[in-house]
Amino acid sequence: MTYIVTLTSPQMAENESDWLITERFTKGLPTGLETSEPGTRLALLVCDNRKHPANNSRREFSEHGRFITWVGSVQRFNTVGPVDRSITIEPMRRCPRPVPLDGPDGILASLSSTHRAHVEQALSGSAGHCGTAAWEALRKALLKAHPELAPYIEWLLANLTPVVFDVEDAADRAWQEQRDAAQSLTRVTDFPPSALSAWGRPASRDEPYLAGLIPDPVENSLIDHDVRAGLGSEAPRFDDWRGLGDVRCDIHVLEDSTGRRLEIVNVNATPVESRLGTDMIYYHHPTHSFVLVQYKRLASRGKEYRVNKQLLDQMDRLEQVAELSAKPARSHEWRLSQDSCFLKFAHWRDGAAPTSELAHGMYIPLSYARVLLDDDCTLGKKGGRIFSYERVGRYLVGSEFAELVKHGMVGTVGTSVEQLRDFGLQRAREGYSVMLGFETSEETPRARATRARSRSAKNRPKVNSYSPPASPQRKSDAPGS
């Protein structure tokens, strides 16, 4: 089903400022409205401007009529009571310009009488829906008259119908891990995960996850304003990696109106069949600190990981990262331990569609992994060592790990950007898929902690999400080539 929510002009004006920040709206459904039929689960928000045209500040509503002003995804249905239900629309995007429904040039006039009657029925109350046939006719009319809506609909549908990964396929496994690493970066930095979730398989199996990212649509008016305000004007710190001949590098940027910026860099240098796994590296530039997570897949059935020489060698290499860290000299440099590297033993259900939630798994600090390998709890019947939920009594889950990183309680101390660049590129050339997040901001440690503790969505600044174009620099001119 495709849902249509109708608001009056004053109601629309009251909510729009919040929607630009929260990207979320919960709307009650009329009693008895059927919601079991499957469908697109798209939502169209309509401003009914027939009675109160003067109460809306947007110039586009100077005329009477009904206009589609926002589009979104119905992510969940909520049971309010024994009978009453509501839908939560998230994420939402404002249309580049309002789409008129009424009048000779309106969308309804281009529909057949049957489909127009179905859409009018959905418009008759505060919330309704139309079936598949009516939606297909409505979509065809929308895209013919307003082709600028195409990327919005494509992006929302990609969020609603995510690609299902095949855990038996090496490329899908790699993209699955990289997706989780990307979502982890948004989790520890408080940027919206929806900016990285719309995705389709890239043309090549060897390409990084970000190569298949479907761009988040943004209004041209907002882009123009943000460029004037200074957002989006800074060149990516890792732009030169896109000119290197031996790696594939894709970059996506999230930046909010306070100037806080997350540059996400997805790089690999080897064919997927010979890749060693995924690294997530998060670097917080104001404190010159980074955290690394090395992904390890638990077997789907027993949810266990049998330790081998490759893992032990990798742990030896990761322990060298601790040598990059200096001793804390200021209060915000203190850490719970010297651990800056973690192993994430993760598992995914076969055939499970991706969600914005992180993959279930155990986050284990490297020093704790060493203790576990010397403890009888990980000793197998034949003498080998095994990591599993049954054998590892204590571990961090995704939310706990994210909170530690957000508050700067784990990570290196005093590591430079140059060390980060050298280390990240080295990991890619050694055969890992690297998902690197580079955060810059003017936040003080106190301001960072205050933001991390805040649970109010209304106070969040607006975020831009974009893939910056590569510089015209020739490959032969790129550093390190």
Sequence and secondary structure as in RCSB ss.txt:
>XXXX:A:sequence
MTYIVTLTSPQMAENESDWLITERFTKGLPTGLETSEPGTRLALLVCDNRKHPANNSRREFSEHGRFITWVGSVQ
RFNTVGPVDRSITIEPMRRCPRPVPLDGPDGILASLSSTHRAHVEQALSGSAGHCGTAAWEALRKALLKAHPELA
PYIEWLLANLTPVVFDVEDAADRAWQEQRDAAQSLTRVTDFPPSALSAWGRPASRDEPYLAGLIPDPVENSLIDH
DVRAGLGSEAPRFDDWRGLGDVRCDIHVLEDSTGRRLEIVNVNATPVESRLGTDMIYYHHPTHSFVLVQYKRLAS
RGKEYRVNKQLLDQMDRLEQVAELSAKPARSHEWRLSQDSCFLKFAHWRDGAAPTSELAHGMYIPLSYARVLLDD
DCTLGKKGGRIFSYERVGRYLVGSEFAELVKHGMVGTVGTSVEQLRDFGLQRAREGYSVMLGFETSEETPRARAT
RARSRSAKNRPKVNSYSPPASPQRKSDAPGS
>XXXX:A:secstr
 EEEEEEEHHHHHHHHHHHHHH  EEEEE TT    S S  EEEEEEE SS GGG   GGGSSSSEEEEEEEEEE
EEEE SSS EEEEEEEEEEEEEEEE SSTTSGGGGS HHHHHHHHHHHSSSEEEE HHHHHHHHHHHHHH GGGH
HHHHHHHHHHS     TTSHHHHHHHHHHHHHHHHHHHHT  GGGGT B   SSTTS GGGGB      HHHHHH
HHHHTTT S  TTGGGGG SS EEEEEEEEETTS EEEEEEEE S GGG  EEEEEEEEGGGTEEEEEEEEE  T
TT EEE  HHHHHHHHHHHGGGGG     SGGG  SSS  EEEEEE   TT    SS   EEEEEHHHHHHHHTS
GGGB TTS BEEETTT    B HHHHHHHHHTT SS SS  HHHHHHHHHHHHHHTEEEEEEEEE    HHHHHH
HHH   STT   EEEE        GGGSTT 
